[in-house]
Amino acid sequence: MVFIKTKGDHLADLSPEQQQAHVQKIGQYIGGLMEAGKLKGAQPLETEGAIIYSNKGVFKDGPFNESKEVIVGYFHLVAENLKEAVEIAKANPMFDDAEGTIEVRPIKQMDGIN
């Protein structure tokens, strides 16, 4: 699973033309991953949300995010290993147009969970 993190709206500082070009590059990137059979799903996420914290059944509703970075989207990739997933993530055109972080995490396989 690949989580895309930016400091707020990573497209806000781009002109409308730059935003359109960025969206086209992302579309080509996603299309290439789909064609190669490397993508199960990808979606942007809204910047608002909630963080729920619990300590032994006592809940506190947030947000508690200590960082200015927020997860703005995800890619569910098909990769042979972490190294391949990292290489796929490095090709994301977000890095051409914005400051951000991509977190790549293997999905833990557990019996009885789809």
PDB file as gemmi writes it, atoms N, CA and C in Angstrom:
CRYST1    1.000    1.000    1.000  90.00  90.00  90.00 P 1                      
ATOM      1  N   MET A   1       0.860  -1.161   0.000  1.00  0.00           N  
ATOM      2  CA  MET A   1       0.000   0.000   0.000  1.00  0.00           C  
ATOM      3  C   MET A   1       0.904   1.220   0.000  1.00  0.00           C  
ATOM      4  N   VAL A   2       0.570   2.173  -0.817  1.00  0.00           N  
ATOM      5  CA  VAL A   2       1.343   3.401  -0.928  1.00  0.00           C  
ATOM      6  C   VAL A   2       0.453   4.548  -0.464  1.00  0.00           C  
ATOM      7  N   PHE A   3       0.922   5.304   0.519  1.00  0.00           N  
ATOM      8  CA  PHE A   3       0.192   6.459   1.025  1.00  0.00           C  
ATOM      9  C   PHE A   3       0.888   7.726   0.560  1.00  0.00           C  
ATOM     10  N   ILE A   4       0.144   8.622  -0.073  1.00  0.00           N  
ATOM     11  CA  ILE A   4       0.675   9.883  -0.571  1.00  0.00           C  
ATOM     12  C   ILE A   4       0.434  10.937   0.500  1.00  0.00           C  
ATOM     13  N   LYS A   5       1.503  11.612   0.937  1.00  0.00           N  
ATOM     14  CA  LYS A   5       1.390  12.630   1.978  1.00  0.00           C  
ATOM     15  C   LYS A   5       1.917  13.957   1.451  1.00  0.00           C  
ATOM     16  N   THR A   6       1.167  15.020   1.699  1.00  0.00           N  
ATOM     17  CA  THR A   6       1.625  16.359   1.353  1.00  0.00           C  
ATOM     18  C   THR A   6       1.257  17.300   2.486  1.00  0.00           C  
ATOM     19  N   LYS A   7       1.762  18.508   2.406  1.00  0.00           N  
ATOM     20  CA  LYS A   7       1.426  19.534   3.390  1.00  0.00           C  
ATOM     21  C   LYS A   7       0.209  20.285   2.872  1.00  0.00           C  
ATOM     22  N   GLY A   8      -0.967  19.729   3.107  1.00  0.00           N  
ATOM     23  CA  GLY A   8      -2.192  20.343   2.606  1.00  0.00           C  
ATOM     24  C   GLY A   8      -2.425  20.015   1.149  1.00  0.00           C  
ATOM     25  N   ASP A   9      -3.075  20.929   0.437  1.00  0.00           N  
ATOM     26  CA  ASP A   9      -3.400  20.740  -0.968  1.00  0.00           C  
ATOM     27  C   ASP A   9      -2.161  21.001  -1.814  1.00  0.00           C  
ATOM     28  N   HIS A  10      -1.549  19.944  -2.312  1.00  0.00           N  
ATOM     29  CA  HIS A  10      -0.300  20.064  -3.062  1.00  0.00           C  
ATOM     30  C   HIS A  10      -0.486  20.715  -4.428  1.00  0.00           C  
ATOM     31  N   LEU A  11      -1.719  20.907  -4.861  1.00  0.00           N  
ATOM     32  CA  LEU A  11      -1.959  21.558  -6.143  1.00  0.00           C  
ATOM     33  C   LEU A  11      -2.288  23.044  -5.997  1.00  0.00           C  
ATOM     34  N   ALA A  12      -2.476  23.512  -4.772  1.00  0.00           N  
ATOM     35  CA  ALA A  12      -2.931  24.888  -4.544  1.00  0.00           C  
ATOM     36  C   ALA A  12      -1.969  25.934  -5.106  1.00  0.00           C  
ATOM     37  N   ASP A  13      -0.687  25.664  -5.090  1.00  0.00           N  
ATOM     38  CA  ASP A  13       0.299  26.641  -5.558  1.00  0.00           C  
ATOM     39  C   ASP A  13       0.531  26.592  -7.070  1.00  0.00           C  
ATOM     40  N   LEU A  14      -0.138  25.667  -7.747  1.00  0.00           N  
ATOM     41  CA  LEU A  14       0.029  25.536  -9.193  1.00  0.00           C  
ATOM     42  C   LEU A  14      -1.028  26.359  -9.916  1.00  0.00           C  
ATOM     43  N   SER A  15      -0.665  26.894 -11.065  1.00  0.00           N  
ATOM     44  CA  SER A  15      -1.640  27.605 -11.900  1.00  0.00           C  
ATOM     45  C   SER A  15      -2.652  26.587 -12.427  1.00  0.00           C  
ATOM     46  N   PRO A  16      -3.801  27.033 -12.927  1.00  0.00           N  
ATOM     47  CA  PRO A  16      -4.765  26.095 -13.505  1.00  0.00           C  
ATOM     48  C   PRO A  16      -4.158  25.237 -14.623  1.00  0.00           C  
ATOM     49  N   GLU A  17      -3.292  25.833 -15.423  1.00  0.00           N  
ATOM     50  CA  GLU A  17      -2.639  25.074 -16.497  1.00  0.00           C  
ATOM     51  C   GLU A  17      -1.702  24.012 -15.917  1.00  0.00           C  
ATOM     52  N   GLN A  18      -0.946  24.390 -14.880  1.00  0.00           N  
ATOM     53  CA  GLN A  18      -0.052  23.434 -14.236  1.00  0.00           C  
ATOM     54  C   GLN A  18      -0.847  22.319 -13.549  1.00  0.00           C  
ATOM     55  N   GLN A  19      -1.976  22.670 -12.942  1.00  0.00           N  
ATOM     56  CA  GLN A  19      -2.825  21.658 -12.314  1.00  0.00           C  
ATOM     57  C   GLN A  19      -3.327  20.667 -13.352  1.00  0.00           C  
ATOM     58  N   GLN A  20      -3.768  21.183 -14.505  1.00  0.00           N  
ATOM     59  CA  GLN A  20      -4.253  20.300 -15.569  1.00  0.00           C  
ATOM     60  C   GLN A  20      -3.140  19.389 -16.078  1.00  0.00           C  
ATOM     61  N   ALA A  21      -1.955  19.944 -16.270  1.00  0.00           N  
ATOM     62  CA  ALA A  21      -0.822  19.140 -16.726  1.00  0.00           C  
ATOM     63  C   ALA A  21      -0.476  18.068 -15.689  1.00  0.00           C  
ATOM     64  N   HIS A  22      -0.539  18.438 -14.414  1.00  0.00           N  
ATOM     65  CA  HIS A  22      -0.250  17.482 -13.337  1.00  0.00           C  
ATOM     66  C   HIS A  22      -1.273  16.339 -13.359  1.00  0.00           C  
ATOM     67  N   VAL A  23      -2.541  16.680 -13.477  1.00  0.00           N  
ATOM     68  CA  VAL A  23      -3.593  15.660 -13.509  1.00  0.00           C  
ATOM     69  C   VAL A  23      -3.390  14.728 -14.706  1.00  0.00           C  
ATOM     70  N   GLN A  24      -2.980  15.268 -15.838  1.00  0.00           N  
ATOM     71  CA  GLN A  24      -2.720  14.431 -17.016  1.00  0.00           C  
ATOM     72  C   GLN A  24      -1.541  13.486 -16.770  1.00  0.00           C  
ATOM     73  N   LYS A  25      -0.471  13.997 -16.130  1.00  0.00           N  
ATOM     74  CA  LYS A  25       0.687  13.142 -15.830  1.00  0.00           C  
ATOM     75  C   LYS A  25       0.300  12.022 -14.878  1.00  0.00           C  
ATOM     76  N   ILE A  26      -0.494  12.366 -13.855  1.00  0.00           N  
ATOM     77  CA  ILE A  26      -0.936  11.339 -12.907  1.00  0.00           C  
ATOM     78  C   ILE A  26      -1.807  10.306 -13.627  1.00  0.00           C  
ATOM     79  N   GLY A  27      -2.670  10.774 -14.522  1.00  0.00           N  
ATOM     80  CA  GLY A  27      -3.508   9.852 -15.292  1.00  0.00           C  
ATOM     81  C   GLY A  27      -2.691   8.900 -16.141  1.00  0.00           C  
ATOM     82  N   GLN A  28      -1.634   9.406 -16.760  1.00  0.00           N  
ATOM     83  CA  GLN A  28      -0.753   8.550 -17.557  1.00  0.00           C  
ATOM     84  C   GLN A  28      -0.016   7.548 -16.669  1.00  0.00           C  
ATOM     85  N   TYR A  29       0.432   8.009 -15.502  1.00  0.00           N  
ATOM     86  CA  TYR A  29       1.117   7.135 -14.540  1.00  0.00           C  
ATOM     87  C   TYR A  29       0.182   6.008 -14.108  1.00  0.00           C  
ATOM     88  N   ILE A  30      -1.045   6.364 -13.721  1.00  0.00           N  
ATOM     89  CA  ILE A  30      -2.023   5.371 -13.286  1.00  0.00           C  
ATOM     90  C   ILE A  30      -2.363   4.421 -14.438  1.00  0.00           C  
ATOM     91  N   GLY A  31      -2.557   4.974 -15.631  1.00  0.00           N  
ATOM     92  CA  GLY A  31      -2.846   4.139 -16.793  1.00  0.00           C  
ATOM     93  C   GLY A  31      -1.738   3.134 -17.074  1.00  0.00           C  
ATOM     94  N   GLY A  32      -0.496   3.575 -16.953  1.00  0.00           N  
ATOM     95  CA  GLY A  32       0.634   2.673 -17.162  1.00  0.00           C  
ATOM     96  C   GLY A  32       0.685   1.563 -16.122  1.00  0.00           C  
ATOM     97  N   LEU A  33       0.394   1.910 -14.874  1.00  0.00           N  
ATOM     98  CA  LEU A  33       0.371   0.895 -13.816  1.00  0.00           C  
ATOM     99  C   LEU A  33      -0.751  -0.113 -14.054  1.00  0.00           C  
ATOM    100  N   MET A  34      -1.910   0.378 -14.481  1.00  0.00           N  
ATOM    101  CA  MET A  34      -3.035  -0.523 -14.757  1.00  0.00           C  
ATOM    102  C   MET A  34      -2.708  -1.453 -15.923  1.00  0.00           C  
ATOM    103  N   GLU A  35      -2.125  -0.879 -16.969  1.00  0.00           N  
ATOM    104  CA  GLU A  35      -1.767  -1.677 -18.146  1.00  0.00           C  
ATOM    105  C   GLU A  35      -0.748  -2.758 -17.795  1.00  0.00           C  
ATOM    106  N   ALA A  36       0.166  -2.440 -16.883  1.00  0.00           N  
ATOM    107  CA  ALA A  36       1.191  -3.400 -16.468  1.00  0.00           C  
ATOM    108  C   ALA A  36       0.682  -4.386 -15.407  1.00  0.00           C  
ATOM    109  N   GLY A  37      -0.565  -4.218 -14.963  1.00  0.00           N  
ATOM    110  CA  GLY A  37      -1.111  -5.110 -13.941  1.00  0.00           C  
ATOM    111  C   GLY A  37      -0.548  -4.845 -12.556  1.00  0.00           C  
ATOM    112  N   LYS A  38      -0.055  -3.634 -12.320  1.00  0.00           N  
ATOM    113  CA  LYS A  38       0.591  -3.292 -11.047  1.00  0.00           C  
ATOM    114  C   LYS A  38      -0.296  -2.478 -10.115  1.00  0.00           C  
ATOM    115  N   LEU A  39      -1.540  -2.189 -10.508  1.00  0.00           N  
ATOM    116  CA  LEU A  39      -2.394  -1.328  -9.696  1.00  0.00           C  
ATOM    117  C   LEU A  39      -3.736  -1.997  -9.439  1.00  0.00           C  
ATOM    118  N   LYS A  40      -4.079  -2.126  -8.151  1.00  0.00           N  
ATOM    119  CA  LYS A  40      -5.396  -2.651  -7.774  1.00  0.00           C  
ATOM    120  C   LYS A  40      -6.397  -1.524  -7.572  1.00  0.00           C  
ATOM    121  N   GLY A  41      -5.930  -0.369  -7.114  1.00  0.00           N  
ATOM    122  CA  GLY A  41      -6.824   0.754  -6.879  1.00  0.00           C  
ATOM    123  C   GLY A  41      -6.038   1.987  -6.488  1.00  0.00           C  
ATOM    124  N   ALA A  42      -6.625   3.162  -6.730  1.00  0.00           N  
ATOM    125  CA  ALA A  42      -5.991   4.426  -6.356  1.00  0.00           C  
ATOM    126  C   ALA A  42      -7.090   5.475  -6.257  1.00  0.00           C  
ATOM    127  N   GLN A  43      -7.023   6.288  -5.230  1.00  0.00           N  
ATOM    128  CA  GLN A  43      -7.999   7.358  -5.065  1.00  0.00           C  
ATOM    129  C   GLN A  43      -7.365   8.500  -4.281  1.00  0.00           C  
ATOM    130  N   PRO A  44      -7.784   9.726  -4.575  1.00  0.00           N  
ATOM    131  CA  PRO A  44      -7.403  10.840  -3.706  1.00  0.00           C  
ATOM    132  C   PRO A  44      -8.274  10.785  -2.456  1.00  0.00           C  
ATOM    133  N   LEU A  45      -7.819  11.414  -1.394  1.00  0.00           N  
ATOM    134  CA  LEU A  45      -8.584  11.493  -0.158  1.00  0.00           C  
ATOM    135  C   LEU A  45      -8.840  12.955   0.173  1.00  0.00           C  
ATOM    136  N   GLU A  46      -9.956  13.214   0.815  1.00  0.00           N  
ATOM    137  CA  GLU A  46     -10.232  14.558   1.299  1.00  0.00           C  
ATOM    138  C   GLU A  46      -9.212  14.904   2.382  1.00  0.00           C  
ATOM    139  N   THR A  47      -8.885  16.182   2.537  1.00  0.00           N  
ATOM    140  CA  THR A  47      -7.897  16.568   3.550  1.00  0.00           C  
ATOM    141  C   THR A  47      -8.495  16.572   4.951  1.00  0.00           C  
ATOM    142  N   GLU A  48      -9.826  16.669   5.070  1.00  0.00           N  
ATOM    143  CA  GLU A  48     -10.420  16.625   6.394  1.00  0.00           C  
ATOM    144  C   GLU A  48     -10.711  15.181   6.761  1.00  0.00           C  
ATOM    145  N   GLY A  49     -10.840  14.922   8.039  1.00  0.00           N  
ATOM    146  CA  GLY A  49     -11.130  13.583   8.505  1.00  0.00           C  
ATOM    147  C   GLY A  49     -11.069  13.572  10.016  1.00  0.00           C  
ATOM    148  N   ALA A  50     -10.917  12.418  10.569  1.00  0.00           N  
ATOM    149  CA  ALA A  50     -10.847  12.283  12.021  1.00  0.00           C  
ATOM    150  C   ALA A  50      -9.794  11.252  12.383  1.00  0.00           C  
ATOM    151  N   ILE A  51      -9.177  11.473  13.490  1.00  0.00           N  
ATOM    152  CA  ILE A  51      -8.260  10.498  14.075  1.00  0.00           C  
ATOM    153  C   ILE A  51      -8.888  10.067  15.389  1.00  0.00           C  
ATOM    154  N   ILE A  52      -9.016   8.783  15.590  1.00  0.00           N  
ATOM    155  CA  ILE A  52      -9.636   8.263  16.806  1.00  0.00           C  
ATOM    156  C   ILE A  52      -8.549   7.588  17.621  1.00  0.00           C  
ATOM    157  N   TYR A  53      -8.412   8.010  18.836  1.00  0.00           N  
ATOM    158  CA  TYR A  53      -7.389   7.488  19.732  1.00  0.00           C  
ATOM    159  C   TYR A  53      -8.079   6.745  20.864  1.00  0.00           C  
ATOM    160  N   SER A  54      -7.545   5.579  21.219  1.00  0.00           N  
ATOM    161  CA  SER A  54      -8.103   4.823  22.331  1.00  0.00           C  
ATOM    162  C   SER A  54      -6.979   4.280  23.184  1.00  0.00           C  
ATOM    163  N   ASN A  55      -7.204   4.310  24.461  1.00  0.00           N  
ATOM    164  CA  ASN A  55      -6.316   3.674  25.425  1.00  0.00           C  
ATOM    165  C   ASN A  55      -7.176   2.767  26.283  1.00  0.00           C  
ATOM    166  N   LYS A  56      -7.154   1.481  25.956  1.00  0.00           N  
ATOM    167  CA  LYS A  56      -7.903   0.470  26.699  1.00  0.00           C  
ATOM    168  C   LYS A  56      -9.389   0.799  26.782  1.00  0.00           C  
ATOM    169  N   GLY A  57      -9.968   1.155  25.642  1.00  0.00           N  
ATOM    170  CA  GLY A  57     -11.401   1.389  25.580  1.00  0.00           C  
ATOM    171  C   GLY A  57     -11.848   2.795  25.901  1.00  0.00           C  
ATOM    172  N   VAL A  58     -10.923   3.684  26.270  1.00  0.00           N  
ATOM    173  CA  VAL A  58     -11.271   5.083  26.506  1.00  0.00           C  
ATOM    174  C   VAL A  58     -10.908   5.846  25.245  1.00  0.00           C  
ATOM    175  N   PHE A  59     -11.915   6.402  24.567  1.00  0.00           N  
ATOM    176  CA  PHE A  59     -11.716   7.039  23.281  1.00  0.00           C  
ATOM    177  C   PHE A  59     -11.599   8.544  23.404  1.00  0.00           C  
ATOM    178  N   LYS A  60     -10.778   9.101  22.524  1.00  0.00           N  
ATOM    179  CA  LYS A  60     -10.672  10.551  22.345  1.00  0.00           C  
ATOM    180  C   LYS A  60     -10.750  10.798  20.853  1.00  0.00           C  
ATOM    181  N   ASP A  61     -11.606  11.716  20.441  1.00  0.00           N  
ATOM    182  CA  ASP A  61     -11.711  12.068  19.029  1.00  0.00           C  
ATOM    183  C   ASP A  61     -10.809  13.249  18.741  1.00  0.00           C  
ATOM    184  N   GLY A  62     -10.130  13.211  17.577  1.00  0.00           N  
ATOM    185  CA  GLY A  62      -9.159  14.235  17.216  1.00  0.00           C  
ATOM    186  C   GLY A  62      -9.705  15.201  16.217  1.00  0.00           C  
ATOM    187  N   PRO A  63      -8.933  15.961  15.538  1.00  0.00           N  
ATOM    188  CA  PRO A  63      -7.635  15.525  15.024  1.00  0.00           C  
ATOM    189  C   PRO A  63      -6.489  15.725  16.018  1.00  0.00           C  
ATOM    190  N   PHE A  64      -5.574  14.763  15.978  1.00  0.00           N  
ATOM    191  CA  PHE A  64      -4.379  14.815  16.813  1.00  0.00           C  
ATOM    192  C   PHE A  64      -3.114  14.838  15.982  1.00  0.00           C  
ATOM    193  N   ASN A  65      -3.228  15.085  14.714  1.00  0.00           N  
ATOM    194  CA  ASN A  65      -2.077  15.030  13.820  1.00  0.00           C  
ATOM    195  C   ASN A  65      -1.014  16.032  14.263  1.00  0.00           C  
ATOM    196  N   GLU A  66       0.151  15.534  14.629  1.00  0.00           N  
ATOM    197  CA  GLU A  66       1.254  16.367  15.104  1.00  0.00           C  
ATOM    198  C   GLU A  66       2.008  17.014  13.954  1.00  0.00           C  
ATOM    199  N   SER A  67       1.782  16.556  12.767  1.00  0.00           N  
ATOM    200  CA  SER A  67       2.514  17.013  11.593  1.00  0.00           C  
ATOM    201  C   SER A  67       1.598  17.838  10.695  1.00  0.00           C  
ATOM    202  N   LYS A  68       2.208  18.658   9.837  1.00  0.00           N  
ATOM    203  CA  LYS A  68       1.422  19.387   8.848  1.00  0.00           C  
ATOM    204  C   LYS A  68       1.123  18.503   7.648  1.00  0.00           C  
ATOM    205  N   GLU A  69       1.804  17.369   7.544  1.00  0.00           N  
ATOM    206  CA  GLU A  69       1.559  16.451   6.440  1.00  0.00           C  
ATOM    207  C   GLU A  69       0.269  15.679   6.682  1.00  0.00           C  
ATOM    208  N   VAL A  70      -0.502  15.514   5.627  1.00  0.00           N  
ATOM    209  CA  VAL A  70      -1.713  14.713   5.683  1.00  0.00           C  
ATOM    210  C   VAL A  70      -1.687  13.706   4.544  1.00  0.00           C  
ATOM    211  N   ILE A  71      -2.345  12.588   4.736  1.00  0.00           N  
ATOM    212  CA  ILE A  71      -2.461  11.597   3.670  1.00  0.00           C  
ATOM    213  C   ILE A  71      -3.523  12.102   2.707  1.00  0.00           C  
ATOM    214  N   VAL A  72      -3.133  12.328   1.460  1.00  0.00           N  
ATOM    215  CA  VAL A  72      -4.051  12.886   0.470  1.00  0.00           C  
ATOM    216  C   VAL A  72      -4.492  11.861  -0.582  1.00  0.00           C  
ATOM    217  N   GLY A  73      -3.934  10.654  -0.518  1.00  0.00           N  
ATOM    218  CA  GLY A  73      -4.327   9.641  -1.477  1.00  0.00           C  
ATOM    219  C   GLY A  73      -3.604   8.336  -1.223  1.00  0.00           C  
ATOM    220  N   TYR A  74      -4.020   7.325  -1.950  1.00  0.00           N  
ATOM    221  CA  TYR A  74      -3.377   6.027  -1.816  1.00  0.00           C  
ATOM    222  C   TYR A  74      -3.338   5.307  -3.155  1.00  0.00           C  
ATOM    223  N   PHE A  75      -2.406   4.381  -3.266  1.00  0.00           N  
ATOM    224  CA  PHE A  75      -2.314   3.445  -4.376  1.00  0.00           C  
ATOM    225  C   PHE A  75      -2.206   2.055  -3.765  1.00  0.00           C  
ATOM    226  N   HIS A  76      -3.020   1.140  -4.222  1.00  0.00           N  
ATOM    227  CA  HIS A  76      -2.911  -0.259  -3.817  1.00  0.00           C  
ATOM    228  C   HIS A  76      -2.193  -0.962  -4.963  1.00  0.00           C  
ATOM    229  N   LEU A  77      -0.912  -1.242  -4.754  1.00  0.00           N  
ATOM    230  CA  LEU A  77      -0.057  -1.778  -5.821  1.00  0.00           C  
ATOM    231  C   LEU A  77       0.055  -3.291  -5.769  1.00  0.00           C  
ATOM    232  N   VAL A  78       0.422  -3.860  -6.896  1.00  0.00           N  
ATOM    233  CA  VAL A  78       0.812  -5.255  -6.992  1.00  0.00           C  
ATOM    234  C   VAL A  78       2.306  -5.240  -7.286  1.00  0.00           C  
ATOM    235  N   ALA A  79       3.119  -5.738  -6.343  1.00  0.00           N  
ATOM    236  CA  ALA A  79       4.570  -5.753  -6.525  1.00  0.00           C  
ATOM    237  C   ALA A  79       5.125  -7.052  -5.953  1.00  0.00           C  
ATOM    238  N   GLU A  80       6.222  -7.497  -6.523  1.00  0.00           N  
ATOM    239  CA  GLU A  80       6.851  -8.730  -6.052  1.00  0.00           C  
ATOM    240  C   GLU A  80       7.454  -8.571  -4.661  1.00  0.00           C  
ATOM    241  N   ASN A  81       7.915  -7.343  -4.357  1.00  0.00           N  
ATOM    242  CA  ASN A  81       8.569  -7.112  -3.072  1.00  0.00           C  
ATOM    243  C   ASN A  81       8.587  -5.608  -2.784  1.00  0.00           C  
ATOM    244  N   LEU A  82       9.102  -5.245  -1.624  1.00  0.00           N  
ATOM    245  CA  LEU A  82       9.145  -3.848  -1.219  1.00  0.00           C  
ATOM    246  C   LEU A  82       9.998  -3.014  -2.173  1.00  0.00           C  
ATOM    247  N   LYS A  83      11.101  -3.569  -2.631  1.00  0.00           N  
ATOM    248  CA  LYS A  83      11.986  -2.840  -3.545  1.00  0.00           C  
ATOM    249  C   LYS A  83      11.245  -2.439  -4.822  1.00  0.00           C  
ATOM    250  N   GLU A  84      10.480  -3.362  -5.408  1.00  0.00           N  
ATOM    251  CA  GLU A  84       9.729  -3.038  -6.618  1.00  0.00           C  
ATOM    252  C   GLU A  84       8.671  -1.974  -6.327  1.00  0.00           C  
ATOM    253  N   ALA A  85       7.988  -2.084  -5.195  1.00  0.00           N  
ATOM    254  CA  ALA A  85       6.960  -1.098  -4.828  1.00  0.00           C  
ATOM    255  C   ALA A  85       7.576   0.288  -4.664  1.00  0.00           C  
ATOM    256  N   VAL A  86       8.770   0.359  -4.078  1.00  0.00           N  
ATOM    257  CA  VAL A  86       9.463   1.648  -3.909  1.00  0.00           C  
ATOM    258  C   VAL A  86       9.801   2.245  -5.274  1.00  0.00           C  
ATOM    259  N   GLU A  87      10.261   1.436  -6.199  1.00  0.00           N  
ATOM    260  CA  GLU A  87      10.590   1.936  -7.539  1.00  0.00           C  
ATOM    261  C   GLU A  87       9.339   2.449  -8.253  1.00  0.00           C  
ATOM    262  N   ILE A  88       8.228   1.741  -8.099  1.00  0.00           N  
ATOM    263  CA  ILE A  88       6.974   2.208  -8.688  1.00  0.00           C  
ATOM    264  C   ILE A  88       6.593   3.554  -8.072  1.00  0.00           C  
ATOM    265  N   ALA A  89       6.714   3.670  -6.757  1.00  0.00           N  
ATOM    266  CA  ALA A  89       6.350   4.908  -6.062  1.00  0.00           C  
ATOM    267  C   ALA A  89       7.256   6.072  -6.474  1.00  0.00           C  
ATOM    268  N   LYS A  90       8.526   5.816  -6.667  1.00  0.00           N  
ATOM    269  CA  LYS A  90       9.463   6.879  -7.063  1.00  0.00           C  
ATOM    270  C   LYS A  90       9.107   7.481  -8.418  1.00  0.00           C  
ATOM    271  N   ALA A  91       8.406   6.729  -9.253  1.00  0.00           N  
ATOM    272  CA  ALA A  91       8.020   7.219 -10.579  1.00  0.00           C  
ATOM    273  C   ALA A  91       6.773   8.103 -10.538  1.00  0.00           C  
ATOM    274  N   ASN A  92       6.168   8.282  -9.372  1.00  0.00           N  
ATOM    275  CA  ASN A  92       4.953   9.091  -9.258  1.00  0.00           C  
ATOM    276  C   ASN A  92       5.252  10.533  -9.654  1.00  0.00           C  
ATOM    277  N   PRO A  93       4.510  11.089 -10.604  1.00  0.00           N  
ATOM    278  CA  PRO A  93       4.761  12.452 -11.056  1.00  0.00           C  
ATOM    279  C   PRO A  93       4.503  13.526 -10.005  1.00  0.00           C  
ATOM    280  N   MET A  94       3.923  13.173  -8.876  1.00  0.00           N  
ATOM    281  CA  MET A  94       3.754  14.145  -7.803  1.00  0.00           C  
ATOM    282  C   MET A  94       5.100  14.776  -7.455  1.00  0.00           C  
ATOM    283  N   PHE A  95       6.149  13.982  -7.505  1.00  0.00           N  
ATOM    284  CA  PHE A  95       7.475  14.483  -7.149  1.00  0.00           C  
ATOM    285  C   PHE A  95       7.973  15.547  -8.132  1.00  0.00           C  
ATOM    286  N   ASP A  96       7.424  15.577  -9.333  1.00  0.00           N  
ATOM    287  CA  ASP A  96       7.811  16.597 -10.315  1.00  0.00           C  
ATOM    288  C   ASP A  96       7.215  17.960  -9.998  1.00  0.00           C  
ATOM    289  N   ASP A  97       6.038  17.971  -9.390  1.00  0.00           N  
ATOM    290  CA  ASP A  97       5.261  19.195  -9.279  1.00  0.00           C  
ATOM    291  C   ASP A  97       5.015  19.686  -7.854  1.00  0.00           C  
ATOM    292  N   ALA A  98       5.317  18.878  -6.854  1.00  0.00           N  
ATOM    293  CA  ALA A  98       4.957  19.261  -5.486  1.00  0.00           C  
ATOM    294  C   ALA A  98       5.931  18.650  -4.486  1.00  0.00           C  
ATOM    295  N   GLU A  99       5.919  19.219  -3.306  1.00  0.00           N  
ATOM    296  CA  GLU A  99       6.676  18.632  -2.206  1.00  0.00           C  
ATOM    297  C   GLU A  99       5.772  17.636  -1.513  1.00  0.00           C  
ATOM    298  N   GLY A 100       6.298  16.470  -1.236  1.00  0.00           N  
ATOM    299  CA  GLY A 100       5.477  15.468  -0.568  1.00  0.00           C  
ATOM    300  C   GLY A 100       6.286  14.251  -0.213  1.00  0.00           C  
ATOM    301  N   THR A 101       5.622  13.339   0.434  1.00  0.00           N  
ATOM    302  CA  THR A 101       6.221  12.093   0.892  1.00  0.00           C  
ATOM    303  C   THR A 101       5.331  10.952   0.438  1.00  0.00           C  
ATOM    304  N   ILE A 102       5.937   9.868   0.053  1.00  0.00           N  
ATOM    305  CA  ILE A 102       5.179   8.658  -0.236  1.00  0.00           C  
ATOM    306  C   ILE A 102       5.678   7.583   0.728  1.00  0.00           C  
ATOM    307  N   GLU A 103       4.733   7.026   1.466  1.00  0.00           N  
ATOM    308  CA  GLU A 103       5.047   5.939   2.395  1.00  0.00           C  
ATOM    309  C   GLU A 103       4.638   4.634   1.735  1.00  0.00           C  
ATOM    310  N   VAL A 104       5.557   3.699   1.643  1.00  0.00           N  
ATOM    311  CA  VAL A 104       5.309   2.403   1.017  1.00  0.00           C  
ATOM    312  C   VAL A 104       5.329   1.352   2.124  1.00  0.00           C  
ATOM    313  N   ARG A 105       4.228   0.625   2.243  1.00  0.00           N  
ATOM    314  CA  ARG A 105       4.115  -0.377   3.301  1.00  0.00           C  
ATOM    315  C   ARG A 105       3.581  -1.680   2.720  1.00  0.00           C  
ATOM    316  N   PRO A 106       4.244  -2.801   3.010  1.00  0.00           N  
ATOM    317  CA  PRO A 106       3.692  -4.094   2.598  1.00  0.00           C  
ATOM    318  C   PRO A 106       2.393  -4.356   3.359  1.00  0.00           C  
ATOM    319  N   ILE A 107       1.459  -5.012   2.705  1.00  0.00           N  
ATOM    320  CA  ILE A 107       0.224  -5.421   3.366  1.00  0.00           C  
ATOM    321  C   ILE A 107       0.478  -6.774   3.998  1.00  0.00           C  
ATOM    322  N   LYS A 108       0.276  -6.837   5.288  1.00  0.00           N  
ATOM    323  CA  LYS A 108       0.525  -8.085   6.021  1.00  0.00           C  
ATOM    324  C   LYS A 108      -0.543  -9.114   5.656  1.00  0.00           C  
ATOM    325  N   GLN A 109      -0.096 -10.274   5.263  1.00  0.00           N  
ATOM    326  CA  GLN A 109      -1.009 -11.355   4.902  1.00  0.00           C  
ATOM    327  C   GLN A 109      -1.338 -12.171   6.135  1.00  0.00           C  
ATOM    328  N   MET A 110      -2.633 -12.291   6.428  1.00  0.00           N  
ATOM    329  CA  MET A 110      -3.062 -13.062   7.591  1.00  0.00           C  
ATOM    330  C   MET A 110      -4.157 -14.027   7.160  1.00  0.00           C  
ATOM    331  N   ASP A 111      -4.095 -15.256   7.655  1.00  0.00           N  
ATOM    332  CA  ASP A 111      -5.108 -16.247   7.345  1.00  0.00           C  
ATOM    333  C   ASP A 111      -6.469 -15.773   7.838  1.00  0.00           C  
ATOM    334  N   GLY A 112      -7.499 -15.972   7.030  1.00  0.00           N  
ATOM    335  CA  GLY A 112      -8.856 -15.645   7.418  1.00  0.00           C  
ATOM    336  C   GLY A 112      -9.270 -14.206   7.161  1.00  0.00           C  
ATOM    337  N   ILE A 113      -8.352 -13.381   6.659  1.00  0.00           N  
ATOM    338  CA  ILE A 113      -8.675 -11.989   6.327  1.00  0.00           C  
ATOM    339  C   ILE A 113      -8.438 -11.810   4.842  1.00  0.00           C  
ATOM    340  N   ASN A 114      -9.424 -11.314   4.140  1.00  0.00           N  
ATOM    341  CA  ASN A 114      -9.285 -11.131   2.681  1.00  0.00           C  
ATOM    342  C   ASN A 114      -8.361  -9.989   2.386  1.00  0.00           C  
TER     343      ASN A 114                                                      
END                                                                             
